[in-house]
Amino acid sequence: MKLLDSRDPAFRRRWEALLQERSSSMEEALEVVQGILQQVKEGGDEALVRLTERFDGVKLRVEELEVERQRWREAMAQVDDEVLEALEAAASNIEAFHRQQLREGWVDFSPGVVRGELSRPVERAGIYVPGGKALYPSSLLMGVIPARVAGVEEVIVVTPPSPGGVNPVVLAAAEIAGADRLFQVGGAQAVAALAYGTCRVPRVDVIAGPGNLYVTAAKKLLYGEVGVDMLAGPSELLILSDGSSSPRFAAADLLSQAEHDQEAWTLLITPEGAFAERVLEELEALLAETPRREVASESLRRHGFAVVVEDLEEGMELANEFAPEHLELHLKEPLTWLEGVRNAGVVFLGDQTPVALGDYYAGPNHILPTARAARYSSPLGVWTFQKRINFLYYDRGALAEAAKRVVPLARIEGLEAHAEAVKVRVDHG
């Protein structure tokens, strides 16, 4: 990790460059993905089979694209009881958390006027779950359960295959979460299949879930054809510490983020320079022991920073500028600082609350805005799968009163037919 000091005259320039670097270009990926989308649009299921063999090295027949429900039930018997219990407990926590997000419609009455909103779920949602060589049943729970809580009628899961088929743990997670169908197809081609529909893969209204650069590029290109949750980039963790907690805790959390991949971002911000040095020492010691040492080392080298600041107020300001996906507050009184958080995907309060709790178990969603998108967007939630429909009723008397305001506004915009649509009712109703 690189050590920076906010009192250095060159700090602001380096900090701005750091922020800018996170808005990486995906032009090359967009060009590649455009061709994939066109192949799926024109070739349907056969294109999915060809692309799966090309990118995943797995040869399937068209009829094998969907994993039948019987396989899910068989998988439940193959998974270790301890893992099943963990999945079920996590699913329960995730559902309870997301039920708090349910939004009901509202209605307001005044003389001659009724107005309000309806809340309606989308009819069909697609959940992308990363896979292939890796295993992410937690992401399946995080995507499917909020859609179910929202009231989505049909939830479709897509996940890349491996030579041995979809891992039984992922199938068990699909059964526990309440998914309806699961297709073993991944990458940009899976996003295209969900957006356009094929003979076998149903067309959906919203696509949600994390993925690599090509999955994100496909979501970007297909937005408008279908709704998407967000355009997520590499994962991020920022720890704001007052130096009162264990430097080993901070180092362990930074390492847990760095092991995701080489592009992950990890930051420590503290007013205590000596504490920052101890964290870096602990990080070196932990790094020597971690199985994913090569990945984590590259991540820390490229995107790891320890920033020494004047005080916690400056540290919080920098944290808000960075707008991290994950923000940990390793502070004596973290709750008192929560009010100062303006931009973050999720906040972990205190040094006993690591990101791993949220990733797997506690309930908040782990599909979060990255690359400073927390300035304007939110975690995946029930709202991702809901839409709002406004409604309005006026009686004749209320319309006559409103006409005094509507007609001049329509005419100032040069839309005489709008004005006349109101006047004809007032004059001849």
C-alpha positions as CSV (number, residue, x, y, z in Angstrom):
1,M,0.0,0.0,0.0
2,K,1.1,3.5,-0.7
3,L,1.3,5.9,2.2
4,L,0.0,9.5,1.6
5,D,-0.2,12.5,3.9
6,S,-2.9,15.1,3.4
7,R,-0.4,17.8,4.6
8,D,1.9,17.2,1.7
9,P,1.5,20.0,-0.9
10,A,1.1,17.5,-3.7
11,F,-1.6,15.5,-1.8
12,R,-4.6,17.2,-3.4
13,R,-3.3,16.6,-6.9
14,R,-2.6,12.9,-6.1
15,W,-6.0,12.5,-4.5
16,E,-7.8,13.9,-7.5
17,A,-5.9,11.6,-9.8
18,L,-6.8,8.7,-7.6
19,L,-10.5,9.6,-7.8
20,Q,-10.3,10.0,-11.6
21,E,-8.6,6.6,-12.0
22,R,-11.6,4.8,-10.7
23,S,-13.7,6.0,-13.6
24,S,-11.9,3.6,-15.9
25,S,-12.9,3.4,-19.6
26,M,-14.8,0.3,-20.8
27,E,-14.6,1.3,-24.5
28,E,-12.8,-1.9,-25.6
29,A,-15.2,-4.1,-23.7
30,L,-18.2,-2.3,-25.2
31,E,-16.9,-3.0,-28.7
32,V,-16.5,-6.7,-28.0
33,V,-19.8,-7.0,-26.2
34,Q,-21.7,-5.3,-29.0
35,G,-20.9,-8.3,-31.3
36,I,-22.0,-10.8,-28.6
37,L,-25.3,-9.1,-28.1
38,Q,-26.0,-9.2,-31.9
39,Q,-25.1,-12.9,-32.0
40,V,-27.6,-13.7,-29.3
41,K,-30.3,-11.5,-30.7
42,E,-30.0,-13.2,-34.1
43,G,-29.0,-16.7,-33.0
44,G,-30.9,-17.3,-29.8
45,D,-30.2,-20.5,-27.9
46,E,-27.8,-21.8,-30.5
47,A,-25.7,-18.7,-30.1
48,L,-25.7,-19.2,-26.4
49,V,-24.4,-22.7,-26.8
50,R,-21.6,-21.6,-29.2
51,L,-20.6,-18.7,-26.9
52,T,-20.6,-20.8,-23.8
53,E,-18.2,-23.2,-25.4
54,R,-16.0,-20.3,-26.7
55,F,-15.8,-18.4,-23.4
56,D,-16.4,-21.0,-20.7
57,G,-14.9,-24.1,-22.4
58,V,-18.1,-26.0,-21.7
59,K,-20.0,-27.8,-24.5
60,L,-23.7,-28.0,-23.9
61,R,-26.7,-29.0,-25.9
62,V,-29.6,-26.5,-26.2
63,E,-31.8,-28.6,-24.0
64,E,-29.1,-28.5,-21.3
65,L,-29.1,-24.7,-20.9
66,E,-31.7,-24.9,-18.2
67,V,-30.9,-26.8,-15.1
68,E,-34.1,-28.7,-14.2
69,R,-35.7,-28.2,-10.8
70,Q,-35.1,-31.9,-9.9
71,R,-31.4,-31.2,-9.9
72,W,-31.9,-28.4,-7.4
73,R,-33.6,-30.8,-5.0
74,E,-30.9,-33.4,-5.5
75,A,-28.3,-30.7,-4.8
76,M,-29.9,-30.0,-1.4
77,A,-29.0,-33.6,-0.4
78,Q,-25.4,-33.2,-1.6
79,V,-24.5,-30.1,0.3
80,D,-23.0,-30.3,3.8
81,D,-25.6,-29.7,6.6
82,E,-23.4,-26.9,8.1
83,V,-23.4,-25.1,4.8
84,L,-27.2,-25.6,4.3
85,E,-27.8,-24.2,7.8
86,A,-25.6,-21.2,7.0
87,L,-27.4,-20.5,3.7
88,E,-30.8,-20.8,5.4
89,A,-29.8,-18.5,8.3
90,A,-28.4,-15.9,5.9
91,A,-31.5,-16.1,3.7
92,S,-33.7,-15.5,6.8
93,N,-31.6,-12.4,7.7
94,I,-31.6,-11.1,4.1
95,E,-35.4,-11.5,3.8
96,A,-36.1,-9.8,7.2
97,F,-33.8,-6.8,6.3
98,H,-35.4,-6.3,2.8
99,R,-39.0,-6.6,4.1
100,Q,-38.3,-3.3,5.8
101,Q,-37.9,-1.7,2.4
102,L,-41.3,-2.6,1.1
103,R,-43.1,0.5,-0.1
104,E,-46.9,0.8,-0.2
105,G,-48.8,3.1,-2.5
106,W,-50.4,6.3,-1.0
107,V,-53.5,8.3,-1.7
108,D,-54.3,11.9,-0.9
109,F,-57.8,13.4,-0.9
110,S,-58.8,17.1,-1.1
111,P,-62.1,18.7,-2.3
112,G,-62.8,17.4,-5.8
113,V,-59.3,15.8,-6.2
114,V,-57.8,12.4,-5.6
115,R,-54.1,11.8,-6.3
116,G,-51.5,9.2,-5.3
117,E,-49.2,6.4,-6.3
118,L,-49.5,2.7,-6.9
119,S,-46.5,0.5,-6.1
120,R,-46.2,-2.5,-8.4
121,P,-43.4,-5.1,-8.9
122,V,-42.0,-5.9,-12.3
123,E,-43.4,-9.2,-13.7
124,R,-40.1,-11.0,-14.4
125,A,-36.6,-10.4,-13.1
126,G,-33.3,-11.9,-14.1
127,I,-30.5,-12.4,-11.6
128,Y,-26.9,-12.7,-12.7
129,V,-24.7,-14.8,-10.4
130,P,-21.0,-14.9,-11.2
131,G,-19.6,-18.4,-11.5
132,G,-17.5,-20.7,-13.6
133,K,-14.3,-21.2,-11.6
134,A,-15.6,-19.3,-8.6
135,L,-18.6,-19.9,-6.3
136,Y,-21.0,-17.2,-5.2
137,P,-24.2,-18.6,-3.6
138,S,-24.3,-15.5,-1.4
139,S,-24.8,-13.3,-4.5
140,L,-27.7,-15.5,-5.6
141,L,-29.4,-15.0,-2.2
142,M,-28.7,-11.2,-2.4
143,G,-30.3,-11.0,-5.8
144,V,-33.2,-13.4,-5.7
145,I,-34.6,-12.6,-2.2
146,P,-35.2,-8.9,-2.7
147,A,-37.0,-9.7,-5.9
148,R,-39.2,-12.2,-4.1
149,V,-39.9,-9.8,-1.3
150,A,-40.9,-7.2,-3.9
151,G,-43.5,-9.6,-5.3
152,V,-41.9,-10.4,-8.6
153,E,-43.9,-13.2,-10.3
154,E,-41.0,-15.0,-11.9
155,V,-37.3,-14.8,-10.9
156,I,-34.8,-16.2,-13.4
157,V,-31.2,-17.0,-12.5
158,V,-28.3,-17.2,-14.9
159,T,-24.8,-18.3,-13.9
160,P,-21.7,-19.5,-15.9
161,P,-21.3,-23.2,-16.1
162,S,-18.2,-25.3,-15.2
163,P,-17.2,-28.6,-16.8
164,G,-19.0,-30.4,-13.9
165,G,-22.1,-28.4,-14.2
166,V,-23.5,-25.8,-11.8
167,N,-22.1,-26.3,-8.3
168,P,-24.6,-28.0,-6.0
169,V,-24.2,-25.2,-3.4
170,V,-25.4,-22.7,-6.0
171,L,-28.4,-24.9,-6.8
172,A,-29.2,-25.3,-3.2
173,A,-29.1,-21.5,-2.7
174,A,-31.5,-21.2,-5.6
175,E,-33.9,-23.6,-3.9
176,I,-33.6,-21.8,-0.6
177,A,-34.0,-18.3,-2.1
178,G,-37.1,-19.2,-4.0
179,A,-35.9,-18.7,-7.6
180,D,-38.1,-20.1,-10.4
181,R,-35.7,-21.1,-13.1
182,L,-31.9,-21.4,-13.5
183,F,-29.9,-21.4,-16.7
184,Q,-26.2,-22.3,-16.9
185,V,-25.1,-19.5,-19.2
186,G,-23.0,-16.5,-18.2
187,G,-21.1,-13.5,-19.5
188,A,-22.5,-10.8,-21.8
189,Q,-24.4,-13.6,-23.7
190,A,-26.5,-14.3,-20.6
191,V,-27.4,-10.7,-20.1
192,A,-28.4,-10.5,-23.8
193,A,-30.6,-13.6,-23.5
194,L,-32.4,-12.1,-20.5
195,A,-32.9,-8.8,-22.3
196,Y,-34.0,-10.1,-25.7
197,G,-35.4,-13.5,-24.7
198,T,-34.7,-16.7,-26.6
199,C,-36.8,-19.8,-27.3
200,R,-35.7,-21.2,-23.9
201,V,-34.7,-18.1,-21.8
202,P,-37.6,-15.8,-20.9
203,R,-37.3,-12.1,-21.6
204,V,-37.2,-10.2,-18.3
205,D,-38.1,-6.7,-17.2
206,V,-35.1,-6.0,-14.9
207,I,-31.6,-7.5,-14.8
208,A,-29.7,-7.4,-11.5
209,G,-26.5,-8.9,-10.0
210,P,-22.8,-8.4,-10.1
211,G,-20.5,-9.5,-12.9
212,N,-17.2,-8.8,-14.7
213,L,-16.4,-5.9,-17.0
214,Y,-18.2,-7.6,-20.0
215,V,-21.3,-8.3,-18.0
216,T,-21.3,-4.6,-16.9
217,A,-20.7,-3.5,-20.5
218,A,-23.7,-5.6,-21.7
219,K,-25.9,-4.1,-19.0
220,K,-24.8,-0.6,-20.1
221,L,-25.6,-1.3,-23.8
222,L,-28.9,-3.0,-23.0
223,Y,-30.3,-0.4,-20.6
224,G,-33.5,0.9,-22.1
225,E,-34.2,-2.5,-23.7
226,V,-34.4,-3.7,-20.1
227,G,-34.0,-2.2,-16.7
228,V,-30.7,-2.8,-14.9
229,D,-29.8,-2.4,-11.2
230,M,-26.4,-0.6,-11.6
231,L,-23.1,-0.6,-13.5
232,A,-20.8,-1.9,-10.8
233,G,-17.0,-1.9,-11.1
234,P,-14.3,-3.4,-8.9
235,S,-15.0,-3.8,-5.2
236,E,-13.9,-1.2,-2.7
237,L,-13.2,-0.8,1.1
238,L,-12.4,2.4,2.9
239,I,-11.6,2.2,6.7
240,L,-11.8,5.4,8.7
241,S,-10.0,4.8,12.0
242,D,-9.1,7.0,15.0
243,G,-6.3,4.5,15.9
244,S,-8.1,3.2,18.9
245,S,-8.7,-0.3,17.6
246,S,-6.5,-3.2,16.8
247,P,-4.3,-2.6,13.7
248,R,-4.6,-6.3,13.0
249,F,-8.4,-5.9,12.6
250,A,-7.9,-3.2,10.0
251,A,-5.2,-5.1,8.2
252,A,-7.4,-8.3,8.1
253,D,-10.3,-6.3,6.6
254,L,-8.1,-4.6,4.0
255,L,-6.7,-8.0,3.0
256,S,-10.2,-9.5,2.8
257,Q,-11.1,-6.8,0.2
258,A,-7.8,-7.1,-1.7
259,E,-8.2,-10.9,-2.2
260,H,-11.3,-10.3,-4.4
261,D,-9.2,-9.4,-7.5
262,Q,-6.3,-7.3,-8.7
263,E,-8.6,-4.4,-9.4
264,A,-10.1,-4.1,-5.9
265,W,-9.5,-0.8,-4.0
266,T,-8.5,-0.6,-0.4
267,L,-8.0,2.6,1.7
268,L,-7.2,3.3,5.3
269,I,-7.7,6.9,6.4
270,T,-6.5,7.9,9.9
271,P,-5.1,11.0,11.7
272,E,-2.7,8.6,13.5
273,G,0.5,8.1,11.4
274,A,2.0,5.6,13.8
275,F,-1.2,3.5,13.7
276,A,-1.1,3.6,9.8
277,E,2.5,2.2,10.0
278,R,1.4,-0.6,12.3
279,V,-1.5,-1.5,10.0
280,L,0.9,-1.8,7.1
281,E,3.2,-4.0,9.1
282,E,0.3,-6.3,10.1
283,L,-0.8,-6.4,6.5
284,E,2.6,-7.6,5.3
285,A,2.5,-10.4,7.9
286,L,-1.0,-11.5,7.0
287,L,-0.3,-11.3,3.3
288,A,2.5,-13.9,3.7
289,E,0.0,-16.4,5.0
290,T,-3.1,-15.9,2.7
291,P,-3.8,-18.5,0.0
292,R,-4.7,-15.7,-2.5
293,R,-1.4,-13.9,-1.9
294,E,-0.6,-13.2,-5.5
295,V,-4.0,-11.6,-6.2
296,A,-4.1,-9.6,-3.0
297,S,-0.5,-8.3,-3.4
298,E,-1.2,-7.0,-6.9
299,S,-4.5,-5.3,-5.7
300,L,-2.6,-3.6,-2.8
301,R,0.2,-2.5,-5.1
302,R,-2.1,-1.0,-7.6
303,H,-5.0,0.3,-5.6
304,G,-4.0,0.3,-1.9
305,F,-3.6,3.5,0.0
306,A,-3.0,4.6,3.6
307,V,-3.8,8.3,4.1
308,V,-2.7,10.2,7.1
309,V,-5.0,13.2,7.7
310,E,-5.1,16.2,10.1
311,D,-8.1,15.0,12.0
312,L,-11.2,12.8,11.7
313,E,-13.3,15.6,10.2
314,E,-10.9,15.8,7.2
315,G,-10.9,12.0,7.1
316,M,-14.7,11.9,6.8
317,E,-14.6,14.6,4.1
318,L,-12.2,12.5,2.1
319,A,-14.3,9.4,2.6
320,N,-17.4,11.2,1.3
321,E,-15.4,12.3,-1.8
322,F,-14.2,8.8,-2.4
323,A,-17.8,7.5,-2.0
324,P,-16.8,3.9,-1.2
325,E,-18.8,0.8,-1.8
326,H,-17.9,-0.4,1.8
327,L,-17.1,2.1,4.6
328,E,-15.9,0.8,8.0
329,L,-15.8,3.2,10.9
330,H,-13.2,1.9,13.3
331,L,-14.0,4.7,15.9
332,K,-14.6,4.8,19.6
333,E,-18.1,6.2,19.0
334,P,-19.0,5.2,15.5
335,L,-22.7,6.0,15.8
336,T,-21.9,9.6,16.5
337,W,-20.1,9.8,13.1
338,L,-22.8,8.1,11.1
339,E,-24.7,11.3,10.5
340,G,-21.6,12.7,8.7
341,V,-21.7,9.9,6.1
342,R,-23.1,11.3,2.8
343,N,-21.7,8.9,0.2
344,A,-21.3,5.1,0.8
345,G,-22.9,1.9,-0.3
346,V,-23.0,0.4,3.2
347,V,-21.5,1.5,6.5
348,F,-20.0,-1.0,9.1
349,L,-20.0,0.5,12.5
350,G,-17.2,-0.3,15.0
351,D,-14.2,-2.6,14.8
352,Q,-16.3,-5.8,15.5
353,T,-18.4,-5.4,12.3
354,P,-16.3,-6.5,9.3
355,V,-17.5,-6.3,5.7
356,A,-17.6,-10.2,5.7
357,L,-20.7,-10.0,7.9
358,G,-22.6,-8.0,5.3
359,D,-21.2,-10.1,2.4
360,Y,-22.6,-13.3,3.7
361,Y,-25.0,-13.1,6.6
362,A,-26.3,-10.1,8.4
363,G,-29.0,-8.9,6.0
364,P,-27.9,-5.7,4.1
365,N,-27.4,-6.3,0.5
366,H,-23.8,-6.8,-0.8
367,I,-24.6,-5.8,-4.4
368,L,-23.6,-2.1,-4.0
369,P,-22.6,1.0,-6.0
370,T,-18.9,1.3,-6.8
371,A,-16.6,3.8,-8.6
372,R,-18.2,6.8,-6.8
373,A,-21.7,5.8,-7.9
374,A,-22.7,6.0,-4.2
375,R,-22.9,9.7,-4.7
376,Y,-26.2,9.2,-6.6
377,S,-27.3,5.6,-6.3
378,S,-28.2,2.9,-3.7
379,P,-27.6,-0.7,-3.0
380,L,-29.7,-3.4,-4.7
381,G,-32.9,-3.6,-2.8
382,V,-36.6,-4.3,-3.1
383,W,-36.9,-0.9,-4.9
384,T,-34.8,-2.4,-7.8
385,F,-37.8,-4.6,-8.6
386,Q,-40.6,-2.1,-8.0
387,K,-42.0,0.7,-10.0
388,R,-44.3,3.6,-9.1
389,I,-47.5,4.5,-11.0
390,N,-49.0,7.9,-10.3
391,F,-52.8,8.4,-10.5
392,L,-55.0,11.5,-10.5
393,Y,-58.8,12.3,-10.4
394,Y,-60.4,15.8,-10.7
395,D,-64.2,16.5,-10.6
396,R,-65.7,19.3,-12.7
397,G,-65.5,21.9,-10.0
398,A,-61.8,21.2,-9.2
399,L,-61.0,21.3,-12.9
400,A,-62.7,24.7,-13.3
401,E,-60.6,26.1,-10.5
402,A,-57.4,24.6,-11.8
403,A,-58.1,25.9,-15.3
404,K,-57.2,29.4,-14.1
405,R,-53.6,28.2,-13.7
406,V,-53.3,25.5,-16.4
407,V,-54.5,27.5,-19.4
408,P,-52.0,30.4,-19.1
409,L,-49.1,27.9,-18.4
410,A,-50.1,25.9,-21.6
411,R,-50.3,29.0,-23.7
412,I,-46.9,30.4,-22.5
413,E,-45.4,27.2,-23.8
414,G,-47.2,27.6,-27.1
415,L,-49.4,24.5,-26.6
416,E,-52.8,25.8,-27.4
417,A,-54.4,22.3,-27.8
418,H,-53.4,21.6,-24.2
419,A,-55.1,24.8,-23.0
420,E,-58.2,23.9,-25.1
421,A,-58.4,20.4,-23.7
422,V,-59.0,22.0,-20.3
423,K,-61.2,24.9,-21.6
424,V,-63.6,22.7,-23.5
425,R,-64.5,20.9,-20.3
426,V,-64.9,24.1,-18.3
427,D,-66.9,25.9,-21.0
428,H,-69.0,23.0,-22.3
429,G,-68.9,20.4,-19.5
